Amino acid sequence: MKLLVASRNAKKLVELERVLGAAGVAGVELVGLRDVAEYPETPETGATFEDNALIKARDGARHSGLPTVADDSGLCVDALNGMPGVLSARWSGGHGDDDANNRLLLAQTADVPDDRRGAEFVSVCALVLPPELADRARGEGVAAETTVRGTWRGTLLRAPQGTHGFGYDPLFGPDEEPGRSAAELTPGRKDELSHRGAALTKLAPLLGRLSMLGR
């Protein structure tokens, strides 16, 4: 079974492959947006991570005819009342400029004391099925639209640490790894702890049931 991952981020595709492999899900071939015909993408104007993940997944299923997984994720900083939140990728104005986003976030929180630097990564993954698959999938206990949420608590660091990962990883100190950032973890350890790993792990059983339909 082909599964569209509605992202151009190759690292997210690799991350999903690792999580599905660890969960024992077989028979799923992942394809990214670069592997399907280009289609118009609806602006991500949702007020929640769920809204935006569904926008992306619905677009993918509608235009490609494939079951589609989309992730919307971000960093929620306690001292900023949960921001950047859904605006994480474009916090500095442009979209996906990790360095600029990190610099701005550090500047905005420079005066926040250590005991108030709590933060949380949030990931919502949406699975949307095309109509021709939805009826068959219901018999396997898979809804036409599903969202799952994963979270990861930690601390906002005062300077970037590490060279792995992407986004705000260098500024996020996981509670489970004192003194280290998410960008200093091995891929396996990150999958074990992370918000996206938690969400994808919840989604894996549904993808396993879907894969049985193609056999």
C-alpha positions as CSV (number, residue, x, y, z in Angstrom):
1,M,0.0,0.0,0.0
2,K,1.3,3.5,-0.9
3,L,1.0,6.1,1.8
4,L,1.5,9.8,1.0
5,V,3.3,11.8,3.6
6,A,2.2,15.4,3.0
7,S,5.6,17.0,3.6
8,R,8.6,18.1,1.6
9,N,10.8,17.6,4.7
10,A,12.9,14.5,4.0
11,K,13.8,14.1,7.7
12,K,10.1,13.7,8.6
13,L,9.8,10.9,6.0
14,V,12.8,9.1,7.4
15,E,11.4,9.5,10.9
16,L,8.1,7.9,9.9
17,E,9.9,5.0,8.3
18,R,11.9,4.4,11.5
19,V,8.8,4.5,13.7
20,L,6.7,2.2,11.4
21,G,9.6,-0.2,11.3
22,A,10.0,-0.2,15.1
23,A,6.2,-0.9,15.4
24,G,6.4,-3.8,13.0
25,V,4.2,-2.3,10.4
26,A,5.0,-3.9,7.0
27,G,3.6,-3.5,3.5
28,V,3.5,0.3,3.5
29,E,5.4,2.3,0.9
30,L,5.9,5.9,1.9
31,V,5.9,8.6,-0.8
32,G,6.4,12.3,-0.3
33,L,5.1,15.4,-2.0
34,R,8.0,15.3,-4.4
35,D,6.9,11.9,-5.6
36,V,3.4,12.9,-6.7
37,A,2.0,15.4,-9.2
38,E,2.1,18.9,-7.9
39,Y,-1.3,20.2,-6.6
40,P,-2.5,23.5,-5.1
41,E,-2.1,23.5,-1.3
42,T,-4.6,25.1,1.0
43,P,-3.1,27.7,3.3
44,E,-2.5,26.5,6.8
45,T,-4.8,29.0,8.6
46,G,-6.1,26.7,11.3
47,A,-6.2,27.8,15.0
48,T,-5.0,24.4,16.2
49,F,-2.4,21.8,15.3
50,E,-5.4,19.4,14.5
51,D,-6.9,22.0,12.1
52,N,-3.6,22.4,10.1
53,A,-2.8,18.7,10.0
54,L,-6.2,17.9,8.6
55,I,-5.9,20.7,6.0
56,K,-2.7,19.1,4.7
57,A,-3.9,15.5,4.9
58,R,-7.2,16.3,3.2
59,D,-5.4,18.1,0.3
60,G,-3.1,15.1,-0.2
61,A,-5.9,12.5,-0.2
62,R,-8.1,14.6,-2.5
63,H,-5.5,15.3,-5.1
64,S,-3.4,12.1,-5.0
65,G,-6.1,9.5,-4.4
66,L,-3.8,8.0,-1.7
67,P,-4.2,7.6,2.0
68,T,-2.4,10.6,3.4
69,V,-0.6,11.3,6.7
70,A,0.2,14.9,7.6
71,D,1.9,16.3,10.7
72,D,1.6,19.7,12.2
73,S,3.9,20.4,15.1
74,G,5.5,23.2,17.0
75,L,7.0,24.4,20.2
76,C,4.8,25.8,23.0
77,V,6.7,28.0,25.5
78,D,5.1,28.4,28.9
79,A,6.4,32.0,29.4
80,L,4.9,33.0,26.0
81,N,1.5,31.5,26.8
82,G,2.0,28.6,24.5
83,M,3.5,30.5,21.6
84,P,5.0,30.1,19.0
85,G,2.6,27.1,18.8
86,V,1.0,26.7,15.4
87,L,3.1,29.6,14.2
88,S,6.4,27.9,15.0
89,A,7.6,27.4,11.4
90,R,7.0,31.0,10.5
91,W,7.7,32.7,13.9
92,S,10.3,35.1,12.4
93,G,8.1,36.0,9.4
94,G,9.4,33.6,6.7
95,H,8.5,29.9,6.5
96,G,10.9,27.3,7.7
97,D,13.9,29.6,8.5
98,D,15.1,27.6,11.5
99,D,18.0,29.9,12.4
100,A,15.9,33.1,12.3
101,N,13.1,31.4,14.3
102,N,15.6,30.3,17.0
103,R,17.3,33.7,17.2
104,L,14.0,35.5,17.6
105,L,12.7,33.0,20.3
106,L,15.9,33.4,22.3
107,A,15.7,37.2,22.1
108,Q,12.1,37.1,23.3
109,T,12.9,34.9,26.3
110,A,16.3,36.4,27.3
111,D,14.9,37.8,30.6
112,V,12.9,34.7,31.5
113,P,14.4,33.1,34.6
114,D,15.5,29.4,34.6
115,D,12.6,28.3,36.7
116,R,10.0,29.6,34.2
117,R,11.6,28.3,31.0
118,G,9.3,25.2,30.7
119,A,8.3,24.3,27.1
120,E,6.5,21.5,25.3
121,F,6.8,20.1,21.8
122,V,3.4,19.1,20.3
123,S,2.8,17.0,17.2
124,V,-0.6,16.2,15.7
125,C,-0.6,13.6,12.9
126,A,-3.7,13.3,10.7
127,L,-4.6,10.3,8.6
128,V,-7.2,11.0,5.8
129,L,-8.4,8.3,3.4
130,P,-9.7,8.9,-0.1
131,P,-13.4,8.0,-0.6
132,E,-12.7,4.8,-2.5
133,L,-10.7,3.4,0.4
134,A,-12.7,4.8,3.3
135,D,-15.7,2.3,3.0
136,R,-13.4,-0.7,3.0
137,A,-11.3,0.7,5.8
138,R,-14.2,1.1,8.1
139,G,-14.5,-2.6,8.2
140,E,-11.0,-2.8,9.6
141,G,-11.8,-0.2,12.3
142,V,-10.1,2.7,10.5
143,A,-12.1,6.0,10.2
144,A,-12.0,8.2,7.1
145,E,-10.3,10.9,9.2
146,T,-8.1,10.4,12.3
147,T,-6.0,12.7,14.4
148,V,-3.5,11.7,17.1
149,R,-1.5,13.9,19.4
150,G,1.9,13.5,21.0
151,T,3.7,15.8,23.5
152,W,7.2,16.1,24.8
153,R,8.0,18.2,27.9
154,G,11.3,20.0,28.5
155,T,13.1,23.3,29.0
156,L,13.9,26.1,26.7
157,L,17.7,26.4,26.7
158,R,19.6,29.7,26.6
159,A,21.7,28.8,23.5
160,P,21.6,26.2,20.7
161,Q,23.2,22.8,21.5
162,G,23.9,20.1,19.0
163,T,23.7,19.7,15.2
164,H,21.2,16.9,14.7
165,G,17.4,17.3,14.2
166,F,15.8,20.4,12.8
167,G,13.5,23.3,13.8
168,Y,13.8,24.2,17.5
169,D,15.6,20.9,18.5
170,P,18.8,22.8,19.4
171,L,16.9,24.9,21.9
172,F,14.9,22.2,23.6
173,G,16.2,20.4,26.6
174,P,14.1,17.2,27.2
175,D,13.2,16.4,30.8
176,E,14.5,12.9,30.3
177,E,18.0,14.1,29.1
178,P,19.2,16.8,31.6
179,G,22.0,18.9,30.1
180,R,21.3,17.8,26.5
181,S,19.2,19.2,23.7
182,A,17.0,17.3,21.3
183,A,19.6,18.0,18.6
184,E,22.2,16.0,20.6
185,L,20.1,12.7,20.7
186,T,20.6,9.8,18.4
187,P,17.7,9.2,16.0
188,G,16.5,6.1,17.9
189,R,16.5,7.9,21.3
190,K,14.6,10.9,19.8
191,D,12.0,8.6,18.3
192,E,11.6,7.0,21.7
193,L,11.0,10.3,23.5
194,S,9.7,12.8,21.0
195,H,6.3,14.3,20.4
196,R,6.2,13.1,16.8
197,G,7.4,9.6,17.7
198,A,4.6,9.4,20.3
199,A,2.0,10.6,17.8
200,L,3.2,8.3,15.0
201,T,3.3,5.3,17.4
202,K,-0.4,5.9,18.1
203,L,-1.0,6.0,14.4
204,A,1.0,2.8,13.5
205,P,-1.7,0.3,14.4
206,L,-4.2,2.0,12.0
207,L,-1.6,2.0,9.3
208,G,-1.0,-1.7,9.9
209,R,-4.7,-2.4,9.4
210,L,-4.7,-0.4,6.2
211,S,-1.8,-2.3,4.8
212,M,-3.8,-5.5,5.2
213,L,-6.3,-4.2,2.7
214,G,-3.7,-4.2,0.0
215,R,-2.7,-7.8,0.5
